[in-house]
């Protein structure tokens, strides 16, 4: 009898590298409108002199933005490649990617192609490539630590990988400083639609409370639907990271720096109510958790599109003048606006195509297959 070869786990790095590259491309080409030919030579920006006004924060932003890309590209390359080969190829790919985006920026009137930006991006890509060539396989490779954790804690197949990418995108959306905590799916700001209801303090607090509670319940059960076992730790970890990301955003982008500016009276009540609902929901059957996750996502999305505008957000408008900050807010705004719709599609697909996981036992608890004794 022939033995069926076990399917080896795939590396998570290619999926993460592709997702991150798409995010970088959107951030660099935001707002993706007004394309035109300036009439200047396409690559004149490569030999432009040192800019008159140099902003160190922009250069650091470019370096830090491309560092993860270089790391993920190096980790996605074949594990048998030598350190120097992986680092060189990953750095070259990151540099060519940056060059292509800068060349495209030359046709956007709202963006300025810059050799200084290209240098910062290439430097960040190189630093990330060196780190990825050294530690990428051990962390993200088929037998890496993250892959072993994923096999133990996350549902298998492409569904698990897509779920992890969606969680990463949700955390990215929380870095937007102009929206409320756990609030996503706002199509009004994306499409320029005015708020349907005028602002009144008691109305805003009521909406904020319901929005925070439903958003907390939605993200908690979304994480629960894509994880194995009954441990609440992955759910609590993602919620804590989301609160940390929102606090970091408000500390950086609010004036004066206020890491807890997102903690409005409505958010306080919503966190208490949402937590009180989430804890018992984690004990429900998987099928019920799946249904409540989708319902909570729908409710939170409806509320975020109905809530009145908050006129008291102390957003630091001075920072909006920095081109990279403008790109970053465009990226987080798009991700935050579209995330719940992608999450609802994911939950629907998960229920239709991988419904067996809803009642499945954890991988560690499943009995090992019996081996046929030799005759």
HUVEN-V21890 format. One line per field, one symbol per residue. phi: phi as a letter, one per 20 degrees, with the letter a starting at -180 (. if undefined). psi: psi as a letter, one per 20 degrees, with the letter a starting at -180 (. if undefined). A space follows every 50 residues. Layout:
phi->???
psi->???
This chain:
phi->.feefffffefefgffffffffffffffdfemcngaefnegfdfffdffg ffdddfgffffffffefffffffffefgffffgfffffffffffffffgf ffffffddfeccfbfffffffffffffffffffedfffedfgdfffffff ffddgemfffffffffffffffffefedcefmebnfefffdmefffcffc gffffffffffffffffffffffffddemdfefgffffffffffffffff feeecfgcfdffefgffgffffffffefgfffeffgffffffffffffff ffffedfffeedfefffffffffffgfffffffffffegfffffffffff ffecffffdffggfefffffefffe
psi->pqpppppqqqqiggghggghhhgggghhjpjkqkprpiiqphkhhhjqrp qhopohhgghggghhighggghghhiqphiqrghgggggghgggghgggg hhhhhijphiqopphgggggghgghgghhgghhgighhgirhjrghhggg hhiqqrahggghggghghhghghiipijrrpjorjoighhjkpqpipqpp ghggggggghggghgghghghgghhjqrajpighghgggghghgghgggh hgiqorpnhkhimrghhgghgggghhhgghhiirqgghggghggghgggh gghhihpqqojjolpnihhiiphhhggghhghggghhighhhhghghghg hghkihihjqrqhhipqqqqppqq.
